[in-house]
Amino acid sequence: MLEKLIRTTLAGIACLTINSCENTNSSPVNDTPLQYDSKSNKDSNPADSTINEFEVKEETYDQTLPCLKKTYCTDSDGDNYPVKPCEDFCEQPPGYIPKPEIWVEDCNDKDYDINLKAKEICNGIDDNCNGKIDEGFPLSVWYEDKDNDEFGDINDKGKSFCEPPKGYVQNNKDCDDFNNKIYLNALELCNGKDDNCNGQTDENLNQSCFIACNSGLEYCIDGIWQGCDAPLPQPEICDGMDNDCNKLIDDELTNSCSTICGSGLEYCIDGTWQNCDAPLPQPEVCDGTDNDCNKLIDDGLTQPCSTDCGEGLEYCTEGQWKNCTAPLPQPEVCDGVDNDCNGAVDDGLEYKIWFKDADGDGQGGQDISQPDCKQPPGFVDNSFDCDDNDKNVKSGSILWVSDAVECSDTYSRLALDNQNRIYVNDNNEKLYVLSSDEGSMVWNSNENALDPTIHKDGTVYVQSSDTKITAFDSNNPDFGKKWTYTFQNCDDGWDISGGIYDMSLSSDGTIYVSMAQVDWDFWADDYCRVIHAVIKEGKYDWVYPVSYNNDSVTRTSVGPGEVIYFGRDYSLYALFSNGEEKGIYGLKNQLGGYITRPPLFGKDNTVYLAFENSNPKTKIIGYNPENNSSSMSTSWDSKLVSPLVVGKEGEIYLILNPGGTVALKSDGITKWVNGDGNFSGLVLASNNTIYQFGESGLSALDTSNGKVIWELKIDEETNQAINPVNLGIGNNGNLYFCNLPDNKVYAVCSNTTLDKEALWPTLKHDNQRTGNFNNGK
């Protein structure tokens, strides 16, 4: 009010002084409170424009007004609840608030959260300044725990708190609250104190004690361990215990003992007497002593002894082994025994099996033999004589020469049937059947019948023209025809103007025929080929196209499982018996060159292939189509001039020019080479013999070393050179061939058979296989 009065008075004075108070009735007086600057004694309110216009005139009056004081009380914690003292100030100082009309004093002006309106909480403080502490909260009695062992002082009466205060617990079971090891149920110790606060001292305390190696108990008395009841050391006895307590059990205890061999001591071990060291009976040994205590020295002692010649016994005499009965080495004599015991029988002496040569022709028979170191009279070192009662008849002897047919050097296929009849073509392409006894003619075809192939059932298959196959019945005396099949260009659309190229026979009587289409822009080796199958009774089955112009295609071979194999260029083809492809195995990168011979088969599914090229000229490999791997590969800078011949162990025989006859092991390593003569064909026999034939005649070689057993180069009766163009082995063991110089069929004595186990019986196409179906299974 005073401030407003002063403001109004000043405003009126100002108006009177300058006489410019217009509009005073039209504008209300500015009631804005006066802001007084105590330092300049000026009104500092900028909103009052009337006063501001006369600032100069105010200074003229220089009138200072007194401040309007008010009462302010202390509020240190700023919670708007004061405490005394209260004082008057012109302006409100910091830490003060105007004195309230109703006095409510703060009971703790140092804590903002403590005042009349605060909420009481459980903290041991009067939060709401009502003179009460923690009202409204449940209280519990707590006891002071001075030693922090979680047990309160037994003498503390307790205090109530709504929350547990620090250093207090809810029990007073500590009989010594200054020792944290002493409290109710604590571990009693031997110390003369009541550790567990049960009113007793050192009660029921004992512990183990030891005297030497024995143990017992001692007891706590007046805070000291005493009265150990462990037993005292005793004299040592054999009981498994340390009686004298020296840490040794049954130490040095012994007792007298004896056996039939003497006396000694026994020892206490694990509480029992054992290990008497009195000497025991021992097995008698050769040492001049009665080891078994039977009052006999070295009685009945023998032991094995030996020399280089054998075993025996030696005897113990006066403690030494003597008089060995084993045989001693003797001078070597010819008796089939190793007399000097050096590991060799009759060494230095020629000892082998000798065969009786009854007819004196230099060859022995197979019936009579004997071992000897020197040749016995009337014996020889071989058994090749096919008739040991006739000196003119032996292996290599010519039995007869047939004039019944002029056999062909062009159509040189020769075969034998189960009756040893010989099938051979003449130069007019006719088929002749000769008796094996003397070479007389049994039957002839009187028509074209080339390439005789004989099945085991007696059917004879021939090529009766370029496009015809005829089957004859050899079991019929007149060899009557069974059927004829003619291939035509219209068969499945294939042109077969080149005619029949090759013919193979399977074991079930199916004929597989290769047909050639000649491309006359080239020579006859440039052709297309297809393979046809003609089943039994002349029925046509299927066709398979083989190759194109300029391909080199081998003849076919029927292998295991009736699979047809042939080579084309550098690939091996395999067909199932229904004409479907089994596989085409490209081998160019592996081998180089071209397959030029029909495939052959050995053990373990191995297919043997001959490759010919310029360098090397010949390569032989063993190939397994099932796993596409090669078991061997061997090459030569020579030309292959013979078919391959494969033995039952996988060994391979072939003829090279130059080079001669070569024998390879199944791994391709050379076994032997016979380079004497000029030969072009091989036939493997069953008695470790292989026959080579050609311009140098006919030779029998030992398959183990390649040495010549016998040879035939000329007919001594006619002075005719021998140059077989084929060779067959009959069931009677004799050999038959067409001789190129005079084109006559020859029979040669022998005592062997074709090696049936070395060949698959369905294969044919070279001189080795001649007669396979007749002499085979």
Secondary structure, DSSP 8 states (H G I E B T S, - for coil): -HHHHHHHHHHHHHHHHHT--TTTTTS--------EETTTTEE--TT-HHHHHTHHHHHHH--------EEEEE-TTSSS--EEEEEEESS--TTEEE--SS----S-TT-TT-STTS---SSSS-TTSSS-SSTTS--EEEEE-TT-SS--BTT---EEESS--TTEES---BS-TT-TT-STT----SSSS-TTSSS-SSTT-EEEEEETTEEEEEEEETTEEE-----------SSSS-TT-SS-SSTT-EEEEEETTEEEEEEEETTEEE---S-------SSSS-TTSSS-SSTT-EEEEEETTEEEEEEEETTEEE---S-------SSSS-TT-SS-TTTTS--EEEEE-TT-SS---SS-EEEESS--TTEES----S-TT-TT--TT-EEEEE-S--B-SSS--EEE-TT--EEEEBTTSEEEEE-TTT--EEEEEEEE-EEEEE-TTSEEEEE-SSSEEEEEETTSTT--EEEEEE--TTGGG---TTEEEEEEE-TTS-EEEEEEEE-TTS-TTSEEEEEEEE-GGG-EEEEEEEE-TT--B---EEEGGGEEEEEETTEEEEE-TTS-EEEEEE-HHHH-SEE-S--EE-STT-EEEEEE-SSSSEEEEEEETTTTEEEEEEEESSEE-S--EE-TTS-EEEEEETTEEEEE-TTS-EEEEE--S---EEEEBSSSEEEEEETTEEEEEETTT--EEEEE-EETTTTEE--BS--EE-TTS-EEEEETTTTEEEEE-----B-GGGS-TT--SSGGGTTHHHH--
